[in-house]
């Protein structure tokens, strides 16, 4: 009996030491918010090839809507998405001349002709409507979205994937979700597109292993970071300018799990979040590698929680935009 007690005590001691080591490692390996830009990332090109500086998210808005599109090696898939988006936005502006918009394509250090393809839309529609931010090196999807958001002029800011998996006209659904939140005087609100309503069909089409990974990831999201949001990963999210400034200023994760930290930050700041069902179609050519990407995201989820617990990461409250 004494031996059994000693074994139990030893196991508890080992578990405690292991937990302390994990917390120390998470704290010491935490990277700080990286808002630095290479000199070339401060400018965009006009249709005539002139370099002009990007504005700042801290500036007052001057457009009704900014659409931020992160793109890594998307020269083949992006034109379909941009054609659909520009057709919708141009038609909306014709119906309502007071509606103003901009599209910011963020080339995340691509090795193909993503920038050249995006600049064709600048040449066609003008740099007032389509701007290209080319990052000198790959930051990851979260880093690309943040850099584009910090360079935007919109009162509302939409994050949309370059593959066009979500029907662009569904922006009206997330806009309606945003209005239903009644942002209040601080104008803080986020509306997330969601594929949760499609989950039953996707489970039927997935292998048992991929289904296990999916539910495991959802559990980790719920347990460590975000409660009440069924689909944190849909790349179709709408922010008020104030909510974007408050969340992206504190964002640390720059790769696949950045959506989770973004929503975690929003919930810490008590920013209202709506989840709205959108049309979604799987497009070939995803950059996600099923097993390793999920493993990386799972590691990041645990790290997010631990780093905020230990104080390695802190929330920032930037000044509100006018």
N, C-alpha and C positions, 0 to 999 in steps of 0.2 A: 504493500500500500504506500509506504514511504517513497519507494522508487517511482511509482506511478505519479505521485504528487510532484516529485522532483522533475520528472519528464515534462509534465504539464507546465510547470513554472519555467522550465528552460524554453519550451516552445513559445510561451507568452513573451519571454524576454527576447527571443530571436525575432518574433513578430514586431515587437516594439522597436528593436534596433533597425529592422528592415524598413519600417515606416519612417523612422527618423532619417535614415539614409536616403530614401526616396524623396522626402521633403527637402533635404539639403541639396540633393542633385537637381531637383526641379527648380529650386531657388537660384542656385549658382549658374545654371545653364540658361536662365531666362534672358531672352533678348529684349531690349527696350524698343519702344515705338520708333520706327524708322521713317521719318518724313523728309529726309534729305533727298535732293534731286541732283542729278548730273546736269551740267550747264545746258546740254542739248535738250534735256527734258523740260526745260522752262519755256520752250517756244513751240509754236505750230506753224505750218506753212500755209500760205494763202494760195489761191488758184494761180497766181502769177509767180509763185515761188518766193515771196517775201516772208521773212521770219517775223512773227509777232509773239509777244509774251502771253502766256495763259493767265487768266484772272485767278482769283483766290476764292475759296469757299467762304472765307471771312468777309468778302465784299457783299454788298446788297445784291439781291437777285436782279437780273435784267431780262430773263426769259421765263416763260411759264413752265417749260419742261426741259430737262436735260436727260438724255439717254446715254448711259455709260455702257460701252460694250468691250469687255476684256477679250483679247484675241491672241492666241498663241498658235502659230502655224495654221492659220485659218484662211489661206488664200482661196481654197476650193469651196468651203462651206459658207463663208461669210457673205458672198454676193447675194445668195438667195435670201438670207435674213435681212440684209440691208435694202434690197429691192422692196421687200414686203414692208419694212419699217418706213422707208421714205415715201412709199405710195400712200400709206395710211396717214403719215404726218402731213404730207402735202395736201391731201384731200381734206383733212381736218382744218388746215389753215385756210383753204379756199372757202369752206363752209362757214368758218369763223375767223375773219381776218385779224382779230385781236389776239388770236392764239399764236404764240411764238415758241420756237423750240430750237434745240441744238442736239446734234449727235456727236459724241466723243468716242472714237475708236481708240482703244489703248493697246498698241502692239507690245506684247509682253516679251520683248527680246526674241522675236521669231527668227527662224533661219530661212524662211521662205519669203515670198513677196507679199506678205500681209499688208505692210505699210503702203506699197505701191498700189495694191488693189484698193485700199481704203482712200488713198489720195485721188483716185479716179472719181469718187463721189464728191470730194471737195471741189474738183474741177467742174463737175456737173452742176452742183447745187450751191457752191460758194463756201468759203471757210466760215461764214457767219452761221451756216447751218450744219456743216460737217467738218469736224476738226480731228486731226490724227495726232495722238501722243505716242511717240515711239520711245520705249524704255531701252536704255543702253544695255541692260542685262536682265535676264529673266528673274522676276520677283515672285511669281506665283499668282494665281487668279486673284487672291485677296489683295495682294499688293497692287496689282493692275487696277482693280476696281477702286481702291482707295485713291491712287494717284489721279485717276480720271475724275472721281467725285470731288477731290480737292481742287480740281481745275474747272469746275462747272459753274454755270451762271443761272441754273434753273431754280424756280420757286419750289418745284417738285423735281426729284431726281430718281430716275428709273434705272435699275441695274438689269441688264438683259444679256443673255448668252449669245455668242456669235453663231451658234449652230441653228438658231431659229426653232428650237424644240417647242417653245411656247408660242402660240399664235399671238402676233403682236397686237392685234386689236383687243386682246384681253386686258390691255392696259385700262380699258374702261371699267373692267371688273375690279381691279385693284384700286383704281381711283375712287370707285363707289365705296369700297371697303374703308378707304382712308377717311372719306367724308363722314361715314357712319360713326367713326371713332370720336368725332367732335374734339379736335386737338386742343382747343382752349387758347388762352392768351399767349402761352409759350409756343404754340404751334408745333408741338412734338407728337409725331405719329409715324408708324411704319405699317405698310400693308404688304403682306407676303403672298405671292402666288403659291398654290399648293397642289401637289399631285396625290395627296392622301386618298382622295376618292377613287383613284385608279389602282390602289394597292392590291385589291383582291385579284384583279386581272393580271397584274405583274407577278404576283406570287405564283399563279397558275403557270406562267411561262418560264419562270426561273428554275434553276436547279435547286436541290435541297440545300446544298452548301451555300449558294449565293443568298438564298432566303434566310438561312441561319445568320450569315454575316449582316444582312440588312436589319433583322430584328435585334441582333446584338448591338449594332451601332445605335439604333433607336433607343435601346435601353440605356446605353452609356450617356447619350445626349440627355435623356430624362434624369438619370441618376446624378450626373455631375454638373450639368449646366443649365438646361432650358426646360421649363415645364410649360405645358399647355399649347405647344406648337407641334403639330404632328409631322410636318415636313419642313425641316430647317434648311434643306439643301437645294430647293428649287431656285434656279438662277433668275428669278423674275420678282424683284422686290422694289417697292416704291417708298421713298422717304420724303418727308418734308425737309426743307433745307436745314432747318434747325436740328432735326433729329439726325440727319446725316453728319452735320458738324460735330454733334455731341458724341456719336458712336464711333465714327471713323477716326476721330482725334485720339481715341484710346485703344484702337485696334492694334494688336501685336501679331497675331497669326496671319501669315501672308499666303498660305497654301489652302488646301481643300477644306479644312475645318474652320476657315475664317467666318463663314456664315453663322456658325454656332457661337463663336465668341462675340460676334456683332450683336446677336440677339440676347446673349447673356448680359452684355453691357447695357443694352436697351432695358432689360428687365431690372437690372440694378438701379438704373436711373428712373424706373417706373414709367417708361415711355409706353403708351398704349400700342398694342400690336394686333392687327387683324390678320386672319388667315383666310384666303379666298381661293376657291377651286378654279383652276385654269385648264384650258386645253393643252395637252402635252403629247408630243410624239417623239419616240426615241430616234435619234439621228445617228447614222453610222459615222465612225471617226472619233469617238470619245477619247479624251486624253487620260481618262481614269483606267488604271490597271486594277481589275476587280479585287484581287487579294491584297496586294501591297498598298494600294491607295486606301482601302478600308482599314488596314493595319496602321498606316500612318495617321489616319484621322482618329482612330481609337486612342493612339498614343497622345495625340494633340489634345483630345478632349480631357483626358486625365490631367495632362500638364496645365491646361487652362485653369482648371479648378484649383489645383495645388498651388500654382503661382499667385493666384489672387489671395488664397488663404494665407500663404506665407508673407504676403506683402511685396513680393518681387515685382508684381505688376499692380499698378494703381489706376484708378479711374481719373480722367482729367475732365474738368468743366471749362471748356473754352468760352469766350465771350459770344453772346448771341449775335446773329446777323440782323441787320435792319430790314 
